[in-house]
Amino acid sequence: MLDRSSRVDGHDAVDEATHLRLRHQGLRDSSLWLVTDEDDAGEPHGFALRHREGLDLVVAPPARGRGVATALTTAALQAPGPLSAWSHGDHPAARRLASRHGLAAARSLWVMRRSMSSPLPALEVPAGVRVRGFDPDEPTDAEAVLRVNAAAFAHHPEQGALDAPGLAERMAEPWFDPAGLLLAVDDSGVLGFHWTKRHSPALGEVYVVGIAPQAQGRGLGRVLTLAGLHHLVEGGSADVLLYVESENAPARAVYERLGFTHAAADTHVQYRR
C-alpha cells in the first residue's frame, strides 16, 4: 500500500522512521487498524498505525473518497493522550480531517531543492579544522556522532532521539556510505557532521547537519553543508534536496545562500492533539 500510494502521490506516505521501525521492529509497541471488505477478501483499503504518540494513516488510492480515512481516524483517536500526525505534502483532505477531529497544525517542514547544474562555491575549511569521512572501524566516530547529534538537536523531537540502535539501523541501509558522513574535527575531537544520502544516482540529500553547541558561531554549518554538496556532485548527483523546519530561519538562510529554494507544495505539516 505504501509503494502504490507513493507512486500515485509523488511522495512517501510515511517518514523514514516509520519505514525503519516496520522493517526492524514490526508492530512492537504499536496498534494497527485496517479497513477491509466485509468478507476480508483482497487487500485492505487503508490502515492507521499508532506508535506511542505518533499516528500514520494511509488510504489505498482506489479506495479514496469513500470514508476510509474518517473511519480509521475515528478508531485510532479513541484512546486518549497526546498524538501527532504528519501530512506529507500538506494535502487539503488531511487538513479537513485534522480539523474535524480536533488536531491543530503545530509544525511546518519545508523541502528545499537545488539543481547541481549551478556551480558550487569553493570549499574553504577554517584553519585548524579538518573535514574527513566517517570511519566505520573506529568506534569513537559513532560515539562522537551520537554525542554531537544529541547536543545539537536536544530540543528536536525526532532527530534528538537518535540512539545507538537507530544509528546502526540507518548505517545498515543500502544507501549508507561512510564517505558521505562527513566529520569536522580539530584537536579537541568532532565538532560537527554532515550526513549525506543518495536516493538514486542522480538525487542526493542533505540528510542531517549537526554542529556541537560549543562549536557554533564559527561557520561550520555552511562549511559542512558545502563539503557534503561537493561530495554529492562528485558522485553524480544532479539534484539535491533537504528538509528544514520552516521556523528555523538561520538554517534556511544558510541553505538559501547556497542556492536552495522552496516551493509551497513542498511542505509537510504536523498536526497535534
C-alpha positions as CSV (number, residue, x, y, z in Angstrom):
1,M,0.0,0.0,0.0
2,L,2.9,2.4,0.8
3,D,4.5,1.6,-2.5
4,R,1.3,2.2,-4.5
5,S,0.5,5.4,-2.6
6,S,4.0,6.9,-3.2
7,R,3.7,6.2,-6.9
8,V,0.4,7.9,-7.2
9,D,1.1,10.8,-4.8
10,G,4.7,11.5,-5.9
11,H,6.0,11.4,-2.3
12,D,6.2,8.9,0.5
13,A,3.1,8.4,2.6
14,V,5.1,7.8,5.9
15,D,8.5,9.1,7.0
16,E,11.8,7.2,7.2
17,A,11.4,6.5,10.9
18,T,8.2,4.6,10.3
19,H,9.8,2.5,7.5
20,L,12.7,1.6,9.7
21,R,10.5,0.7,12.6
22,L,8.3,-1.6,10.5
23,R,11.4,-3.2,8.9
24,H,13.3,-3.8,12.1
25,Q,10.6,-4.0,14.9
26,G,7.4,-4.8,13.1
27,L,4.3,-3.8,15.2
28,R,6.0,-4.0,18.6
29,D,4.6,-1.3,20.9
30,S,2.2,-0.3,18.1
31,S,-1.5,-0.6,17.3
32,L,-2.8,-1.2,13.8
33,W,-6.3,-0.7,12.4
34,L,-7.3,-1.9,8.9
35,V,-10.4,-1.2,6.8
36,T,-11.3,-4.3,4.7
37,D,-14.2,-5.6,2.7
38,E,-16.8,-7.4,4.8
39,D,-15.6,-10.8,3.7
40,D,-11.9,-9.7,4.2
41,A,-11.2,-10.6,0.6
42,G,-8.4,-8.8,-1.1
43,E,-6.0,-6.2,0.3
44,P,-7.1,-3.7,2.9
45,H,-8.4,-0.3,1.7
46,G,-6.3,1.6,4.3
47,F,-4.5,1.4,7.6
48,A,-3.9,3.5,10.7
49,L,-0.7,2.8,12.7
50,R,-0.3,4.3,16.1
51,H,3.1,4.1,17.8
52,R,3.3,5.8,21.1
53,E,2.4,9.4,20.4
54,G,2.7,9.2,16.6
55,L,0.0,8.3,14.1
56,D,0.4,7.3,10.4
57,L,-2.7,6.9,8.2
58,V,-2.7,5.8,4.6
59,V,-5.6,5.1,2.3
60,A,-5.0,3.0,-0.8
61,P,-5.5,5.2,-4.0
62,P,-8.5,3.2,-5.4
63,A,-10.4,3.5,-2.0
64,R,-10.1,7.2,-1.5
65,G,-13.1,9.4,-1.2
66,R,-15.2,6.6,0.4
67,G,-14.9,7.5,4.1
68,V,-12.0,5.2,4.8
69,A,-9.8,7.9,6.3
70,T,-12.6,9.1,8.6
71,A,-13.3,5.5,9.9
72,L,-9.6,4.9,10.6
73,T,-9.1,8.3,12.3
74,T,-12.1,7.8,14.5
75,A,-10.8,4.4,15.6
76,A,-7.2,5.5,16.1
77,L,-8.2,8.5,18.2
78,Q,-10.4,6.7,20.6
79,A,-7.6,6.1,23.0
80,P,-6.7,9.3,24.9
81,G,-3.4,11.0,25.2
82,P,-1.1,13.3,23.2
83,L,-0.9,12.5,19.5
84,S,0.8,13.8,16.4
85,A,0.4,13.1,12.7
86,W,2.2,14.4,9.6
87,S,0.5,15.5,6.4
88,H,3.2,14.8,3.8
89,G,2.6,17.4,1.1
90,D,0.1,19.5,3.2
91,H,-2.9,17.8,1.5
92,P,-6.2,19.7,1.8
93,A,-8.0,16.4,2.7
94,A,-5.6,15.9,5.6
95,R,-6.2,19.5,6.7
96,R,-10.0,18.9,6.7
97,L,-9.6,15.5,8.5
98,A,-7.4,17.1,11.2
99,S,-9.9,19.9,11.8
100,R,-12.9,17.6,12.1
101,H,-11.1,15.5,14.8
102,G,-9.6,18.4,16.8
103,L,-6.0,18.2,15.7
104,A,-4.2,21.6,15.3
105,A,-1.3,22.4,13.0
106,A,1.8,22.6,15.1
107,R,4.9,22.3,12.9
108,S,5.8,23.0,9.3
109,L,8.6,21.3,7.5
110,W,10.0,22.6,4.2
111,V,11.5,20.6,1.4
112,M,14.2,22.7,-0.3
113,R,15.8,21.8,-3.6
114,R,18.8,22.8,-5.6
115,S,19.9,21.9,-9.1
116,M,23.6,21.0,-9.2
117,S,23.9,22.4,-12.7
118,S,24.7,25.7,-11.0
119,P,28.3,25.8,-9.8
120,L,29.0,25.4,-6.1
121,P,31.2,27.9,-4.2
122,A,34.7,26.7,-3.4
123,L,35.1,24.9,-0.1
124,E,37.2,26.8,2.4
125,V,37.8,25.0,5.7
126,P,38.9,27.1,8.7
127,A,42.5,26.8,9.9
128,G,42.9,24.0,12.4
129,V,39.8,22.2,11.2
130,R,39.8,19.1,9.0
131,V,36.8,17.5,7.2
132,R,37.0,13.8,6.7
133,G,34.7,10.8,6.1
134,F,33.3,8.6,8.9
135,D,35.5,5.6,9.8
136,P,33.3,2.5,10.5
137,D,36.2,0.7,12.1
138,E,36.7,3.5,14.7
139,P,34.1,3.1,17.5
140,T,34.7,6.7,18.7
141,D,33.4,8.1,15.4
142,A,29.9,6.6,16.1
143,E,30.1,7.8,19.7
144,A,31.0,11.3,18.6
145,V,28.2,11.4,16.0
146,L,25.7,10.4,18.7
147,R,27.1,12.9,21.2
148,V,27.1,15.8,18.8
149,N,23.6,14.9,17.4
150,A,22.1,14.7,20.9
151,A,23.6,18.1,21.9
152,A,22.8,19.8,18.6
153,F,19.2,18.5,18.4
154,A,18.4,18.5,22.2
155,H,15.0,20.2,21.5
156,H,14.2,18.3,18.3
157,P,11.6,15.6,19.0
158,E,12.7,13.2,16.2
159,Q,16.3,13.8,15.4
160,G,17.3,14.4,19.0
161,A,16.0,10.9,19.9
162,L,18.6,9.1,17.7
163,D,20.4,6.4,19.8
164,A,22.9,3.7,19.0
165,P,20.4,1.2,17.7
166,G,18.8,3.8,15.5
167,L,22.2,4.8,14.2
168,A,23.1,1.2,13.4
169,E,19.8,0.7,11.6
170,R,20.5,3.7,9.3
171,M,24.0,2.6,8.7
172,A,22.7,-0.9,7.7
173,E,20.5,0.7,4.9
174,P,21.7,0.2,1.3
175,W,22.2,3.9,0.7
176,F,24.7,4.3,3.6
177,D,28.2,5.4,2.5
178,P,30.8,6.1,5.2
179,A,32.5,8.6,2.9
180,G,29.2,10.5,2.7
181,L,29.1,11.0,6.5
182,L,31.5,14.0,6.8
183,L,33.0,15.0,10.1
184,A,34.6,18.3,11.0
185,V,37.3,17.6,13.5
186,D,40.1,19.5,15.3
187,D,42.5,18.7,18.2
188,S,39.6,18.6,20.6
189,G,37.6,16.0,18.6
190,V,34.5,16.0,16.4
191,L,32.9,19.5,16.1
192,G,30.1,18.6,13.7
193,F,28.9,16.4,10.9
194,H,27.1,16.4,7.7
195,W,25.4,13.1,6.8
196,T,24.5,12.9,3.1
197,K,22.2,10.5,1.4
198,R,21.6,9.2,-2.1
199,H,18.1,8.4,-3.1
200,S,19.3,7.5,-6.6
201,P,22.4,8.1,-8.7
202,A,21.0,11.5,-9.7
203,L,19.3,12.6,-6.5
204,G,21.1,13.4,-3.2
205,E,20.0,14.7,0.1
206,V,21.5,16.9,2.8
207,Y,20.3,14.3,5.3
208,V,21.5,15.8,8.7
209,V,23.8,18.6,9.6
210,G,24.7,18.9,13.3
211,I,27.1,21.2,15.0
212,A,28.2,20.8,18.6
213,P,26.9,23.8,20.7
214,Q,30.5,24.8,21.7
215,A,31.5,24.9,18.0
216,Q,28.6,27.0,16.8
217,G,29.2,30.5,15.5
218,R,32.3,29.5,13.5
219,G,30.5,29.0,10.2
220,L,30.9,25.2,10.4
221,G,27.3,24.6,9.3
222,R,28.0,26.2,5.9
223,V,31.4,24.5,5.6
224,L,30.0,21.1,6.3
225,T,26.9,21.6,4.1
226,L,29.1,22.7,1.2
227,A,31.5,19.8,1.8
228,G,28.6,17.4,1.5
229,L,27.3,19.1,-1.6
230,H,30.7,18.7,-3.3
231,H,30.7,15.1,-2.3
232,L,27.3,14.5,-3.8
233,V,28.2,16.3,-7.0
234,E,31.4,14.3,-7.4
235,G,29.3,11.2,-7.0
236,G,26.9,12.2,-9.9
237,S,24.0,13.9,-8.1
238,A,22.2,16.3,-10.5
239,D,19.8,17.5,-7.9
240,V,19.9,17.7,-4.1
241,L,17.0,18.1,-1.6
242,L,16.9,18.8,2.2
243,Y,14.3,19.1,4.9
244,V,14.3,22.1,7.3
245,E,11.8,23.4,9.9
246,S,10.1,26.4,8.4
247,E,10.8,28.4,11.5
248,N,14.5,27.7,11.5
249,A,15.5,31.0,10.0
250,P,19.3,30.6,10.5
251,A,19.4,27.2,8.7
252,R,17.1,28.4,5.9
253,A,19.4,31.4,5.4
254,V,22.4,29.1,5.0
255,Y,20.6,26.9,2.5
256,E,19.2,29.9,0.6
257,R,22.7,31.4,0.2
258,L,23.9,28.1,-1.2
259,G,21.1,28.2,-3.9
260,F,18.3,26.1,-2.3
261,T,14.7,27.2,-3.0
262,H,11.4,26.1,-1.6
263,A,8.0,25.7,-3.4
264,A,4.8,26.0,-1.4
265,A,3.7,22.5,-2.5
266,D,6.9,21.1,-0.9
267,T,5.6,21.4,2.6
268,H,4.8,18.9,5.3
269,V,2.6,19.8,8.2
270,Q,2.4,18.1,11.6
271,Y,-1.0,18.1,13.4
272,R,-1.2,17.5,17.2
273,R,-3.8,16.7,19.8
